[in-house]
């Protein structure tokens, strides 16, 4: 999102990835919380002539309709889902959104109540499912792992092709190389993907920690 007058903050993650944070601070002039409950039931199980009903479960979602007034007199609405920070009219609140520097827009993921000094953050929940454009893992380490394992697989395949014979037919050499590359590539994707996921998780935690630290530094400053 973009809101004119929002404070801009730049920082780097421990991985070196440059990020930006936008913060809007204002006084709460209206807050309304509602809850919706959804009932879920799994499919029934049929055992011969018997029908066993599916298991029942429920989930509750909270919705917060928040309005902030900034010192310039402008009023800004925010619709928040499953945010648990208590607030009431008169409290000073900061709402934050951000993303890596190469991404133009980011989701609202953090809120700080400067009056009560309570915060909430859920970057992982705020992000869309497909966040490959965020490139949180950097990609360098995973590609390095894939390349190394593919090279090892290629060498193993060539070794198998040459094993037991000094004269290797071109087609056998090609087959050995292909088998090695496939095995190495599969192993590289497995280990490289796991490494990328761990890097992305650490990046999200780092992003949230630095963002909350910056929001806490604004305590006592009042709306800006």
One Martini backbone bead per residue (centre of mass of N, CA, C, O) as a GRO file, in nm:
protein
  224
    1UNK     BB    1   0.103   0.032   0.008
    2UNK     BB    2   0.000   0.390  -0.005
    3UNK     BB    3   0.090   0.674   0.212
    4UNK     BB    4   0.084   0.987   0.264
    5UNK     BB    5   0.331   1.060   0.520
    6UNK     BB    6   0.488   0.823   0.565
    7UNK     BB    7   0.730   0.666   0.721
    8UNK     BB    8   1.077   0.605   0.641
    9UNK     BB    9   1.265   0.286   0.640
   10UNK     BB   10   1.600   0.158   0.643
   11UNK     BB   11   1.736  -0.182   0.599
   12UNK     BB   12   1.931  -0.473   0.700
   13UNK     BB   13   1.993  -0.782   0.678
   14UNK     BB   14   2.211  -1.032   0.765
   15UNK     BB   15   2.226  -1.112   0.447
   16UNK     BB   16   2.204  -0.802   0.297
   17UNK     BB   17   1.916  -0.734   0.260
   18UNK     BB   18   1.729  -0.482   0.141
   19UNK     BB   19   1.494  -0.266   0.319
   20UNK     BB   20   1.156  -0.153   0.382
   21UNK     BB   21   0.965   0.095   0.584
   22UNK     BB   22   0.630   0.176   0.668
   23UNK     BB   23   0.490   0.444   0.882
   24UNK     BB   24   0.183   0.496   1.064
   25UNK     BB   25   0.097   0.762   1.287
   26UNK     BB   26  -0.180   0.767   1.528
   27UNK     BB   27  -0.498   0.838   1.637
   28UNK     BB   28  -0.754   0.685   1.780
   29UNK     BB   29  -1.108   0.718   1.667
   30UNK     BB   30  -1.163   0.410   1.574
   31UNK     BB   31  -1.294   0.086   1.703
   32UNK     BB   32  -1.387  -0.240   1.561
   33UNK     BB   33  -1.491  -0.561   1.684
   34UNK     BB   34  -1.517  -0.879   1.522
   35UNK     BB   35  -1.677  -1.210   1.489
   36UNK     BB   36  -1.619  -1.525   1.321
   37UNK     BB   37  -1.783  -1.846   1.272
   38UNK     BB   38  -1.670  -2.162   1.152
   39UNK     BB   39  -1.802  -2.461   1.021
   40UNK     BB   40  -1.665  -2.794   1.015
   41UNK     BB   41  -1.684  -3.092   0.792
   42UNK     BB   42  -1.620  -3.396   0.727
   43UNK     BB   43  -1.642  -3.663   0.559
   44UNK     BB   44  -1.808  -3.936   0.546
   45UNK     BB   45  -1.823  -4.278   0.658
   46UNK     BB   46  -1.849  -4.586   0.473
   47UNK     BB   47  -1.977  -4.901   0.625
   48UNK     BB   48  -2.166  -5.023   0.430
   49UNK     BB   49  -2.460  -4.947   0.609
   50UNK     BB   50  -2.274  -4.742   0.744
   51UNK     BB   51  -2.277  -4.398   0.877
   52UNK     BB   52  -2.013  -4.178   0.950
   53UNK     BB   53  -1.973  -3.893   1.066
   54UNK     BB   54  -1.810  -3.618   1.049
   55UNK     BB   55  -1.600  -3.413   1.177
   56UNK     BB   56  -1.610  -3.143   1.400
   57UNK     BB   57  -1.537  -2.787   1.349
   58UNK     BB   58  -1.384  -2.469   1.452
   59UNK     BB   59  -1.349  -2.113   1.356
   60UNK     BB   60  -1.203  -1.797   1.457
   61UNK     BB   61  -1.249  -1.457   1.339
   62UNK     BB   62  -1.095  -1.146   1.356
   63UNK     BB   63  -1.212  -0.800   1.327
   64UNK     BB   64  -1.055  -0.477   1.249
   65UNK     BB   65  -1.176  -0.144   1.267
   66UNK     BB   66  -0.947   0.115   1.178
   67UNK     BB   67  -0.890   0.460   1.290
   68UNK     BB   68  -0.667   0.722   1.188
   69UNK     BB   69  -0.518   1.032   1.313
   70UNK     BB   70  -0.329   1.270   1.189
   71UNK     BB   71  -0.184   1.579   1.235
   72UNK     BB   72  -0.318   1.677   0.946
   73UNK     BB   73  -0.629   1.538   0.977
   74UNK     BB   74  -0.615   1.269   0.866
   75UNK     BB   75  -0.794   0.972   0.766
   76UNK     BB   76  -0.729   0.614   0.837
   77UNK     BB   77  -0.797   0.298   0.716
   78UNK     BB   78  -0.814  -0.037   0.878
   79UNK     BB   79  -0.809  -0.390   0.797
   80UNK     BB   80  -0.798  -0.640   1.045
   81UNK     BB   81  -0.667  -0.979   1.097
   82UNK     BB   82  -0.593  -1.124   1.383
   83UNK     BB   83  -0.562  -0.883   1.603
   84UNK     BB   84  -0.452  -0.852   1.965
   85UNK     BB   85  -0.431  -0.550   2.020
   86UNK     BB   86  -0.515  -0.337   2.243
   87UNK     BB   87  -0.767  -0.071   2.192
   88UNK     BB   88  -0.846   0.289   2.191
   89UNK     BB   89  -0.954   0.581   2.201
   90UNK     BB   90  -0.641   0.783   2.210
   91UNK     BB   91  -0.448   0.606   2.106
   92UNK     BB   92  -0.119   0.533   1.992
   93UNK     BB   93  -0.054   0.429   1.653
   94UNK     BB   94   0.135   0.186   1.460
   95UNK     BB   95   0.162   0.116   1.113
   96UNK     BB   96   0.312  -0.157   0.919
   97UNK     BB   97   0.502  -0.173   0.608
   98UNK     BB   98   0.682  -0.402   0.374
   99UNK     BB   99   1.004  -0.469   0.195
  100UNK     BB  100   1.207  -0.522  -0.025
  101UNK     BB  101   1.370  -0.301  -0.233
  102UNK     BB  102   1.268  -0.460  -0.511
  103UNK     BB  103   0.985  -0.399  -0.380
  104UNK     BB  104   0.710  -0.181  -0.407
  105UNK     BB  105   0.519  -0.366  -0.218
  106UNK     BB  106   0.344  -0.418   0.101
  107UNK     BB  107   0.231  -0.556   0.385
  108UNK     BB  108   0.050  -0.552   0.661
  109UNK     BB  109   0.233  -0.674   0.978
  110UNK     BB  110   0.237  -0.426   1.195
  111UNK     BB  111   0.185  -0.324   1.548
  112UNK     BB  112   0.183  -0.023   1.766
  113UNK     BB  113   0.123   0.054   2.107
  114UNK     BB  114   0.238   0.337   2.266
  115UNK     BB  115   0.063   0.344   2.523
  116UNK     BB  116   0.115   0.017   2.603
  117UNK     BB  117   0.360  -0.128   2.456
  118UNK     BB  118   0.226  -0.301   2.223
  119UNK     BB  119   0.272  -0.587   2.000
  120UNK     BB  120   0.231  -0.696   1.650
  121UNK     BB  121   0.328  -0.986   1.435
  122UNK     BB  122   0.268  -1.122   1.074
  123UNK     BB  123   0.435  -1.182   0.802
  124UNK     BB  124   0.367  -1.472   0.713
  125UNK     BB  125   0.051  -1.418   0.708
  126UNK     BB  126   0.061  -1.160   0.507
  127UNK     BB  127   0.171  -1.319   0.294
  128UNK     BB  128   0.176  -1.446   0.012
  129UNK     BB  129   0.226  -1.754  -0.110
  130UNK     BB  130   0.381  -1.609  -0.349
  131UNK     BB  131   0.733  -1.499  -0.267
  132UNK     BB  132   0.964  -1.510  -0.487
  133UNK     BB  133   1.001  -1.193  -0.536
  134UNK     BB  134   1.154  -1.153  -0.258
  135UNK     BB  135   1.410  -1.326  -0.218
  136UNK     BB  136   1.492  -1.424   0.083
  137UNK     BB  137   1.723  -1.652   0.015
  138UNK     BB  138   1.878  -1.540  -0.259
  139UNK     BB  139   1.991  -1.842  -0.400
  140UNK     BB  140   2.298  -1.900  -0.386
  141UNK     BB  141   2.320  -2.154  -0.205
  142UNK     BB  142   2.129  -2.345  -0.362
  143UNK     BB  143   2.282  -2.335  -0.634
  144UNK     BB  144   2.548  -2.443  -0.524
  145UNK     BB  145   2.443  -2.715  -0.434
  146UNK     BB  146   2.333  -2.809  -0.706
  147UNK     BB  147   2.599  -2.789  -0.863
  148UNK     BB  148   2.773  -2.981  -0.692
  149UNK     BB  149   2.589  -3.234  -0.710
  150UNK     BB  150   2.588  -3.250  -1.017
  151UNK     BB  151   2.894  -3.288  -1.049
  152UNK     BB  152   2.912  -3.545  -0.883
  153UNK     BB  153   2.714  -3.706  -1.055
  154UNK     BB  154   2.878  -3.690  -1.314
  155UNK     BB  155   3.131  -3.837  -1.209
  156UNK     BB  156   2.988  -4.099  -1.135
  157UNK     BB  157   2.879  -4.163  -1.416
  158UNK     BB  158   3.157  -4.174  -1.556
  159UNK     BB  159   3.277  -4.391  -1.374
  160UNK     BB  160   3.073  -4.614  -1.454
  161UNK     BB  161   3.139  -4.610  -1.758
  162UNK     BB  162   3.458  -4.687  -1.709
  163UNK     BB  163   3.413  -4.931  -1.560
  164UNK     BB  164   3.593  -5.217  -1.669
  165UNK     BB  165   3.686  -5.012  -1.910
  166UNK     BB  166   3.885  -4.869  -2.178
  167UNK     BB  167   3.631  -4.895  -2.373
  168UNK     BB  168   3.401  -4.640  -2.460
  169UNK     BB  169   3.110  -4.578  -2.566
  170UNK     BB  170   2.946  -4.295  -2.639
  171UNK     BB  171   2.665  -4.387  -2.529
  172UNK     BB  172   2.771  -4.466  -2.247
  173UNK     BB  173   2.883  -4.191  -2.170
  174UNK     BB  174   2.616  -4.038  -2.199
  175UNK     BB  175   2.451  -4.207  -2.001
  176UNK     BB  176   2.627  -4.155  -1.752
  177UNK     BB  177   2.598  -3.848  -1.752
  178UNK     BB  178   2.289  -3.835  -1.728
  179UNK     BB  179   2.258  -3.993  -1.467
  180UNK     BB  180   2.436  -3.806  -1.295
  181UNK     BB  181   2.272  -3.545  -1.337
  182UNK     BB  182   2.003  -3.645  -1.226
  183UNK     BB  183   2.097  -3.724  -0.944
  184UNK     BB  184   2.228  -3.451  -0.872
  185UNK     BB  185   1.975  -3.275  -0.922
  186UNK     BB  186   1.787  -3.403  -0.715
  187UNK     BB  187   1.970  -3.356  -0.471
  188UNK     BB  188   1.992  -3.048  -0.508
  189UNK     BB  189   1.688  -2.982  -0.475
  190UNK     BB  190   1.655  -3.096  -0.193
  191UNK     BB  191   1.887  -2.939  -0.042
  192UNK     BB  192   1.840  -2.655  -0.160
  193UNK     BB  193   1.542  -2.619  -0.070
  194UNK     BB  194   1.597  -2.645   0.233
  195UNK     BB  195   1.792  -2.404   0.252
  196UNK     BB  196   1.594  -2.187   0.149
  197UNK     BB  197   1.382  -2.217   0.374
  198UNK     BB  198   1.566  -2.139   0.608
  199UNK     BB  199   1.643  -1.858   0.501
  200UNK     BB  200   1.354  -1.744   0.487
  201UNK     BB  201   1.287  -1.773   0.786
  202UNK     BB  202   1.517  -1.592   0.892
  203UNK     BB  203   1.432  -1.338   0.733
  204UNK     BB  204   1.155  -1.299   0.861
  205UNK     BB  205   1.255  -1.274   1.154
  206UNK     BB  206   1.442  -1.032   1.099
  207UNK     BB  207   1.234  -0.837   0.986
  208UNK     BB  208   1.053  -0.829   1.237
  209UNK     BB  209   1.259  -0.748   1.453
  210UNK     BB  210   1.347  -0.475   1.325
  211UNK     BB  211   1.065  -0.350   1.308
  212UNK     BB  212   0.991  -0.360   1.613
  213UNK     BB  213   1.231  -0.194   1.707
  214UNK     BB  214   1.150   0.065   1.558
  215UNK     BB  215   0.871   0.102   1.684
  216UNK     BB  216   0.975   0.123   1.979
  217UNK     BB  217   1.147   0.390   1.923
  218UNK     BB  218   0.861   0.568   1.907
  219UNK     BB  219   0.817   0.597   2.187
  220UNK     BB  220   0.690   0.920   2.280
  221UNK     BB  221   0.668   1.087   2.000
  222UNK     BB  222   0.423   1.060   1.855
  223UNK     BB  223   0.267   1.181   1.607
  224UNK     BB  224   0.408   1.210   1.243
   0.00000   0.00000   0.00000
